[in-house]
Amino acid sequence: ETGVTQTPRHLVMGMTNKKSLKCEQHLGHNAMYWYKQSAKKPLELMFVYNFKEQTENNSVPSRFSPECPNSSHLFLHLHTLQPEDSALYLCASRYGTGELFFGEGSRLTVL
Amino acid sequence: EDQVTQSPEALRLQEGESSSLNCSYTVSGLRGLFWYRQDPGKGPEFLFTLYSAGEEKEKERLKATLTKKESFLHITAPKPEDSATYLCAVRKETSGSRLTFGEGTQLTVNP
């Protein structure tokens, strides 16, 4: 248990569906991240939020829409995805300039 | 361009056979080098942070070292439960919250 909880753990969706990934951290951290992990590729930063404000958007397509209502919760809203968006989506949190703590990930399959 | 390169891509060891994993980086103004362990289907688990050349950190059978161009993760007398993918990441002065990850080394320890 890392203190970062992601739901759902697995998600299968069609290209026309709308779904959301949820992340909650119980560590009192002030920054939250979304990363994408595809097979044989390095972790790819998507978004960063510090104290609920978005501080990084790594040129992510608009079909991915993040939401951070408070420092403990982070969502990734998904709509009209493509099969190449199938991947493991990882949420992480951090306090100050310390290390990242990751959740277990949400395995997304787009049909 | 900043780069983080891990080698080898995959490594098979016999139980008790010590070895090292390499992470070489080409970033200016390093603000931290991080090692993570990732088990299949799970999120990365933090192992070590190194900040300056010459620094070393140890945890059980693992020891991480840092020079100005690379880091090594030494595994002494590994056990099958050490089998995992080991990820290296760097943060630089001007990157703010961003970590740049390598592709990882997949370690298998056979009994």
Interface residues (C-beta under 8 A of the other chain):
Chain A: T2 V4 Q6 A31 Y33 K40 K41 P42 L43 L45 V48 N50 T55 E56 L90 A92 R94 T97 G98 E99 L100 F101 F102 G103 E104 G105 R107
Chain B: V4 R31 G32 F34 Y36 G41 K42 G43 P44 E45 F46 T49 L87 A89 R91 G96 S97 R98 L99 T100 F101 G102 E103 G104
